[in-house]
Amino acid sequence: MDEALAFLFFLALQGEAKREEVRARFPRLVSILRRLKDEVEARGETLRLGKPLRLSWFGPLFQEAYSPLLSEPERSLALERLLEAAHLSAEAGEPLVESAGLLQAARAFQEGSQALLGGAYREALHRYGEGLGLLEKEGLPFPATALALLALAQEGFRPGGKGRETAKKALERARTPFARRLAEELLAQATKERRPGA
């Protein structure tokens, strides 16, 4: 894989990274940053993505970079980010991603998030279930992002039902701020609604 794309994939997984950490992994950092101009933002010693995480660019990058050669934590984080990108793409109104391999699961989650955002909770549950089934078929554990999104659909479909328990599972597995925030917000809302006089 091209060095600049490998760096972009690394940064997409991490969210942000210190220059020192990046230099250790990518010794030709200056030339990589020159090539990626607008795609990477530097703030002091911290590097971040200069564009929002979306399936339109992360999907193809994921397809190229995701492999058994990645460490287990990197593969797990890549799946988290893929499903996060699916939801953020739905929020942004991006067209559905072309699907093959694990992008089929991402597409199902993108469709699920479109339904969720439109208040069609039953449809969201079906699409998220389809995506989870595709992950299960590949022998992959369910990412926290998947569980957090499923919890939102469950809570929307049947308030006070399974959503809270699913959100707790998501929070236990959360490795990204996105998954953690979704689960915490749902749990905080559920707790508030259960209090007398709330």
C-alpha positions in Angstrom: 0.0 0.0 0.0 1.1 3.5 -0.8 2.9 5.2 2.2 0.6 8.2 2.2 -2.6 6.0 2.2 -1.2 3.8 4.9 -0.6 7.0 7.0 -4.1 8.2 6.3 -5.6 4.9 7.4 -3.5 5.0 10.5 -4.7 8.5 11.3 -8.3 7.6 10.6 -8.1 4.7 13.1 -6.4 6.8 15.8 -8.4 10.0 15.3 -5.3 11.9 16.2 -1.6 11.1 16.9 1.5 12.9 18.2 4.2 13.7 15.7 6.7 11.6 17.6 4.5 8.5 17.5 3.9 9.1 13.8 7.5 9.6 12.9 8.4 6.3 14.6 6.0 4.5 12.3 6.3 6.8 9.2 9.9 8.0 8.9 9.2 10.0 5.7 6.5 12.1 7.5 7.4 15.4 5.9 6.9 14.1 2.3 3.7 12.3 3.4 2.3 15.5 4.9 3.2 17.4 1.7 1.3 14.9 -0.4 -1.8 14.9 1.9 -1.9 18.8 2.4 -5.6 19.3 3.1 -6.4 15.8 4.3 -4.3 16.2 7.5 -4.4 19.0 10.1 -1.5 19.8 12.3 -2.1 21.5 15.7 1.2 21.9 17.5 2.6 18.3 17.9 -0.8 16.7 17.2 -1.9 15.5 13.8 -5.6 14.9 13.0 -7.7 14.2 9.9 -8.5 17.4 8.1 -11.8 16.0 6.8 -14.7 14.3 8.4 -14.8 10.5 8.5 -17.1 9.4 5.7 -17.6 6.1 3.7 -17.0 7.9 0.4 -13.2 8.0 1.1 -12.8 5.7 4.1 -14.6 2.8 2.5 -12.2 2.3 -0.4 -9.2 3.0 2.0 -10.6 0.3 4.4 -11.0 -2.2 1.6 -7.4 -1.7 0.6 -5.8 -1.5 4.1 -7.9 -4.0 6.2 -6.1 -7.3 6.2 -5.1 -10.2 8.5 -1.6 -8.6 8.6 -3.0 -5.9 10.9 -2.8 -6.5 14.6 -6.1 -7.6 16.3 -6.5 -4.2 18.0 -6.0 -2.4 14.6 -8.5 -4.7 12.9 -11.0 -4.1 15.7 -10.5 -0.3 15.6 -10.8 -0.4 11.8 -14.3 -2.0 12.1 -15.3 0.6 14.7 -14.3 3.4 12.4 -16.0 1.8 9.4 -19.3 1.7 11.2 -18.8 5.2 12.6 -18.2 6.4 9.0 -21.4 4.6 7.9 -23.4 6.5 10.5 -21.7 9.9 9.8 -22.2 9.3 6.1 -25.9 8.8 6.7 -26.1 12.0 8.7 -24.3 13.9 5.9 -26.7 12.4 3.3 -24.0 10.7 1.3 -25.1 8.2 -1.3 -25.0 4.5 -0.2 -21.5 3.0 -0.4 -20.8 0.5 -3.1 -20.6 -2.8 -1.2 -18.3 -5.8 -1.4 -16.8 -7.7 1.5 -17.1 -5.9 4.8 -18.4 -2.9 3.0 -21.7 -4.8 2.7 -21.9 -4.6 6.5 -21.1 -0.9 6.3 -23.8 -0.3 3.8 -26.3 -2.1 6.0 -25.3 0.2 8.9 -25.5 3.2 6.6 -29.0 2.2 5.6 -29.9 1.5 9.3 -28.6 4.9 10.3 -30.7 6.6 7.5 -33.7 4.9 8.9 -32.8 5.7 12.5 -32.3 9.4 11.7 -35.7 9.4 10.0 -37.4 7.9 13.0 -38.0 4.5 11.2 -36.8 2.4 14.2 -38.2 -0.9 13.0 -36.4 -0.5 9.7 -33.2 0.6 11.5 -33.4 -2.6 13.6 -33.7 -4.7 10.5 -30.8 -3.0 8.7 -28.5 -3.1 11.8 -29.5 -6.8 12.2 -28.5 -7.4 8.6 -25.1 -5.7 9.2 -24.5 -7.7 12.5 -25.4 -10.9 10.6 -22.7 -10.1 8.0 -20.1 -9.5 10.7 -21.1 -12.7 12.5 -20.8 -14.6 9.2 -17.2 -13.4 8.9 -16.5 -14.6 12.5 -16.0 -11.0 13.8 -17.0 -9.7 17.2 -19.7 -7.0 17.3 -18.0 -3.6 17.5 -19.2 -1.2 20.2 -20.3 1.2 17.6 -22.6 -1.4 16.1 -24.1 -2.1 19.6 -24.5 1.6 20.4 -26.4 2.2 17.1 -28.5 -0.9 17.7 -29.3 0.3 21.2 -30.5 3.6 19.8 -32.8 1.8 17.4 -34.1 -0.5 20.2 -34.8 2.4 22.5 -36.6 4.3 19.7 -38.7 1.3 18.8 -39.5 0.2 22.3 -38.5 2.8 25.0 -37.4 1.1 28.2 -36.8 -2.2 26.4 -33.5 -3.8 25.4 -31.8 -0.5 24.4 -30.4 0.2 27.9 -28.8 -3.3 28.2 -27.4 -3.1 24.7 -26.0 0.4 25.4 -24.3 -1.0 28.6 -22.6 -3.7 26.5 -21.5 -1.0 24.0 -20.0 1.1 26.7 -18.1 -1.9 28.1 -16.5 -2.5 24.6 -16.1 1.2 23.6 -12.7 2.0 22.1 -13.7 5.2 20.3 -15.1 8.5 21.6 -18.0 8.1 19.1 -19.2 4.7 20.5 -18.7 5.9 24.0 -20.7 9.1 23.5 -23.6 7.3 21.8 -23.8 4.7 24.6 -23.4 7.3 27.4 -26.0 9.6 26.0 -28.6 6.8 25.7 -27.9 5.6 29.2 -28.1 9.1 30.6 -31.4 9.7 28.9 -32.8 6.3 30.0 -31.7 7.0 33.6 -33.3 10.5 33.5 -36.6 9.0 32.2 -36.7 6.4 34.9 -36.3 8.9 37.8 -39.6 9.9 39.4 -40.6 13.4 38.5 -38.1 13.5 35.6 
